[in-house]
Amino acid sequence: MNVLSNEHAFLAVPEPEFCQYEKARFVIQQVPYEHTSSYLEGSSKGPEAMVAASHFVEFYDEELDLETYKQCGIATLAPMDFTGKFDKAAVDHIQSETSRHVRNGKYVVSLGAEHTVTLGFVKAYLEQYPDLAVLQIDAHSDLRAAYHDNPYSHASVMARIHDLNVPLVQIGIRAQCKEEADLIKASANIHTFYAHTIRSQADWMDKAIAALPKNVYLTIDADGFDPAVIPAVGTAEPNGLFWVETLQFLRRVFRERNVVGFDVVECAPIEGSILSEYTLAKLVYRLIGYQVTR
């Protein structure tokens, strides 16, 4: 197991003891798998960019009044190697690696490239939490049976999770095909909160949380945010979520449900800009803080 030294790890904290795998409660897993990007490419660079940007995130969290890392320890793993692994083989590799850390009692935070990687994470967590639901923040519903004839496309990841009989709660959806809309209408296991509806529903957070069972896996596609917040994504869509409302919602989710793990995916860095990866690194640290203080 290749664990990064503290100066190269998430946050680059000065004390090596807070980055050791054996002592850390949290593990940052870098998963740069990109094989089916359908618009702009570059998400394979996202995990490393988020880790690098985290070196400029303040250790002290003003919202939580806490230097979070000192309460839990955060170990960072070297990027996974996907040489020769695509589609099912890649998903199986991700599941195996994630399962190992979950069995070791670690809270796994995964930084992914394309959204396909989430299938591996969810399958790993299902081994321990068979009653798991997935909370998805995303611009796209990702429910196509296949895309470009590939059932392991990033545009089909939630369809594969739905095949596992896992309930889905989707937040911020604003781009889909009719096939996906029809599946949402037909399935009792999919609860979709469209971006255009939450703007007019004061109680959308209450309804979304009520649709979640006790154990939840959280997946955040960077394009769930409005492009004004996170511009560096493969397929940007207008009318996305903003920072304050997203954090208000997620803090409630962490308090009211058992979020067993989470990922952040689909950041495709823009040369000359650090806004997206820095904001996402800060999001990751904030969510770790929500879990520590729940």
C-alpha positions in Angstrom: 0.0 0.0 0.0 1.5 3.3 -1.1 0.7 6.0 1.4 1.8 9.5 0.5 4.1 11.4 2.9 2.6 14.3 4.7 4.1 17.0 2.4 2.5 15.3 -0.6 -0.7 14.2 1.1 -4.1 15.9 1.2 -3.7 19.2 3.1 0.0 18.7 3.4 -0.2 19.0 7.2 3.1 19.5 9.0 2.8 16.7 11.5 3.5 13.2 9.9 1.5 11.4 12.6 -1.8 12.8 11.3 -1.1 11.2 7.8 -0.3 7.7 8.8 -2.6 5.0 7.5 -2.6 2.9 10.7 -3.6 5.9 12.9 -5.9 7.8 10.5 -9.7 7.5 10.6 -10.0 8.9 7.1 -8.4 7.7 3.9 -8.2 9.8 0.7 -8.3 7.4 -2.3 -7.3 8.8 -5.7 -9.1 7.1 -8.6 -8.0 8.6 -11.9 -10.0 6.3 -14.2 -11.1 8.0 -17.4 -12.3 5.9 -20.3 -15.7 7.1 -21.5 -15.7 10.9 -21.3 -18.2 12.1 -23.8 -17.5 15.8 -24.1 -14.4 17.5 -22.7 -11.7 15.2 -21.4 -9.3 15.7 -18.6 -11.0 14.3 -15.5 -8.1 11.8 -15.0 -6.2 14.9 -13.8 -8.9 15.8 -11.3 -7.9 13.7 -8.3 -4.2 14.8 -8.3 -5.3 18.5 -8.9 -7.6 18.4 -5.9 -4.9 17.0 -3.6 -2.4 19.6 -4.8 -5.0 22.4 -4.3 -5.7 21.2 -0.8 -2.2 22.3 0.2 -3.6 25.8 0.2 -6.8 25.1 2.2 -6.6 26.5 5.8 -6.4 23.8 8.5 -8.8 25.8 10.6 -12.5 25.5 9.6 -14.3 28.7 10.6 -17.7 27.1 10.3 -16.9 24.2 12.6 -14.4 26.2 14.8 -12.0 23.3 14.5 -8.7 22.1 13.0 -10.5 19.0 11.7 -7.5 16.9 10.8 -6.2 16.9 14.4 -9.4 15.2 15.5 -9.2 12.2 13.1 -6.1 11.9 10.9 -6.3 11.8 7.2 -4.1 9.4 5.2 -3.7 9.8 1.4 -3.1 7.0 -1.0 -1.1 7.2 -4.2 -3.3 7.1 -7.3 -4.7 3.7 -8.4 -3.1 2.1 -11.4 -5.6 1.3 -14.2 -3.1 0.0 -16.7 -5.0 -2.6 -18.9 -8.2 -2.2 -16.8 -11.4 -0.9 -18.5 -15.1 -1.1 -17.9 -16.0 -4.1 -15.6 -12.3 -4.8 -14.9 -11.8 -1.2 -13.7 -14.9 -1.3 -11.6 -13.9 -4.6 -10.0 -10.5 -3.2 -9.2 -12.0 -0.1 -7.5 -14.4 -2.4 -5.5 -11.5 -4.6 -4.3 -9.3 -1.6 -3.2 -12.2 0.2 -1.5 -13.4 -3.0 0.3 -9.9 -3.5 1.7 -10.0 0.0 3.4 -13.6 -0.4 4.6 -12.6 -3.7 6.2 -9.7 -2.0 7.9 -12.2 0.3 9.6 -11.4 3.4 7.5 -13.8 6.1 6.3 -13.0 6.2 2.6 -13.1 9.5 0.7 -12.6 8.9 -3.0 -11.5 11.5 -5.5 -12.5 10.2 -8.9 -12.2 11.0 -12.5 -15.2 9.9 -14.5 -18.4 9.0 -12.7 -18.2 5.3 -13.6 -15.9 4.9 -10.6 -18.8 5.3 -8.2 -20.2 1.9 -9.1 -17.0 0.3 -7.6 -17.4 2.4 -4.4 -21.0 1.5 -4.0 -20.5 -2.2 -4.5 -17.8 -2.2 -1.9 -20.0 -0.5 0.7 -22.9 -2.8 -0.1 -20.8 -5.6 1.3 -21.1 -4.0 4.7 -24.4 -2.0 4.3 -26.9 -4.1 2.3 -29.6 -1.4 3.1 -27.5 1.3 1.5 -29.0 4.2 -0.5 -27.1 6.6 -2.8 -27.4 10.4 -2.6 -26.3 11.9 -5.9 -25.5 15.5 -6.5 -25.3 15.9 -10.2 -26.4 17.9 -13.3 -27.1 14.6 -15.1 -29.2 11.6 -14.0 -26.7 9.1 -15.5 -29.5 6.5 -16.0 -28.9 5.5 -19.6 -29.0 1.8 -20.1 -25.8 2.3 -22.1 -24.1 5.2 -23.9 -22.1 4.7 -27.1 -22.9 1.0 -26.6 -21.1 0.8 -23.3 -23.1 -0.1 -20.1 -20.1 1.0 -18.1 -20.2 4.6 -19.4 -20.2 7.5 -17.0 -23.6 8.3 -18.4 -24.9 4.8 -17.2 -23.4 4.6 -13.7 -26.6 5.2 -11.8 -28.4 2.7 -14.1 -25.9 0.1 -13.0 -26.5 1.1 -9.3 -30.2 1.0 -9.8 -29.8 -2.6 -11.2 -28.4 -3.5 -7.8 -31.8 -2.5 -6.2 -30.1 0.5 -4.5 -32.4 3.4 -3.8 -31.3 6.7 -5.4 -32.0 10.3 -4.3 -30.8 12.7 -7.0 -30.3 16.4 -6.4 -29.9 19.2 -9.0 -30.6 17.2 -12.1 -31.1 19.4 -15.2 -30.0 17.3 -18.2 -31.3 13.9 -19.3 -32.8 12.0 -22.2 -36.3 10.8 -22.4 -35.2 7.2 -21.6 -33.9 8.4 -18.2 -37.0 10.5 -17.5 -39.2 7.5 -18.2 -37.2 5.3 -15.9 -37.5 7.8 -13.1 -41.2 7.9 -13.5 -41.5 4.1 -13.5 -39.2 3.3 -10.6 -40.1 3.5 -7.0 -36.4 3.4 -6.1 -35.5 6.7 -7.8 -36.3 10.1 -6.2 -35.2 13.0 -8.4 -35.2 16.6 -7.3 -34.7 18.6 -10.4 -32.9 21.9 -10.3 -35.8 23.8 -11.8 -38.2 22.5 -9.0 -36.0 23.0 -6.0 -35.8 26.7 -6.8 -39.5 27.0 -6.0 -39.8 24.4 -3.1 -38.8 25.8 0.3 -39.0 22.3 1.8 -37.0 20.4 -0.8 -34.3 19.5 1.7 -36.8 18.0 4.1 -38.3 15.9 1.3 -34.9 14.7 0.0 -33.7 13.7 3.5 -37.0 12.0 4.2 -36.5 9.9 1.1 -33.1 8.6 2.5 -32.8 5.5 4.8 -30.4 5.4 7.7 -27.2 4.4 5.7 -26.2 6.7 2.8 -23.4 6.8 0.3 -22.8 10.3 -1.1 -21.6 10.9 -4.6 -20.9 14.4 -5.8 -20.4 15.1 -9.5 -18.6 18.4 -9.8 -21.1 19.5 -12.5 -23.9 19.4 -9.9 -22.6 22.8 -8.9 -23.4 25.8 -11.1 -20.5 26.5 -13.6 -20.1 29.9 -11.8 -18.9 27.8 -8.8 -17.1 24.9 -10.5 -16.3 25.7 -14.1 -13.8 22.9 -14.7 -16.1 20.0 -15.6 -16.5 17.8 -18.7 -20.1 18.7 -19.3 -21.2 21.9 -17.7 -24.9 22.8 -17.3 -26.5 26.1 -16.3 -28.8 26.5 -13.3 -26.7 24.4 -10.9 -26.4 24.3 -7.2 -24.5 27.1 -5.3 -22.1 26.8 -2.4 -24.3 27.9 0.6 -27.4 25.8 -0.3 -25.3 22.8 -1.0 -23.4 22.9 2.3 -26.6 23.6 4.3 -28.2 20.5 2.8 -25.2 18.3 3.2 -24.6 19.4 6.8 -28.2 18.2 7.6 -27.6 15.0 5.7 -24.5 14.2 7.8 -26.4 15.0 11.0 -29.6 13.2 10.2 -28.3 10.1 8.4 -25.3 7.8 8.6 -23.1 8.9 5.6 -20.8 5.8 5.3 -18.5 7.3 2.7 -18.4 9.8 -0.2 -16.7 10.7 -3.4 -16.1 13.8 -5.5 -15.8 13.1 -9.3 -15.6 14.7 -12.7 -13.3 17.7 -12.1 -11.5 18.3 -15.4 -8.9 21.0 -14.5 -8.6 24.1 -16.7 -5.0 25.2 -17.4 -4.3 28.5 -15.7 -7.2 28.2 -13.2 -7.3 26.6 -9.8 -10.8 27.7 -8.8 -12.6 24.3 -9.3 -10.0 22.0 -7.7 -9.5 24.4 -4.8 -13.2 24.7 -4.1 -13.6 20.9 -4.3 -10.7 20.3 -2.0 -12.3 22.7 0.5 -15.6 20.9 0.1 -13.9 17.5 0.9 -12.3 18.9 4.0 -15.6 20.5 5.1 -17.5 17.2 4.6 -14.8 15.3 6.7 -15.5 17.9 9.3 -19.3 17.3 9.1 -18.6 13.6 9.7 -16.3 14.2 12.6 -18.7 16.6 14.3 -22.0 14.9 13.5 
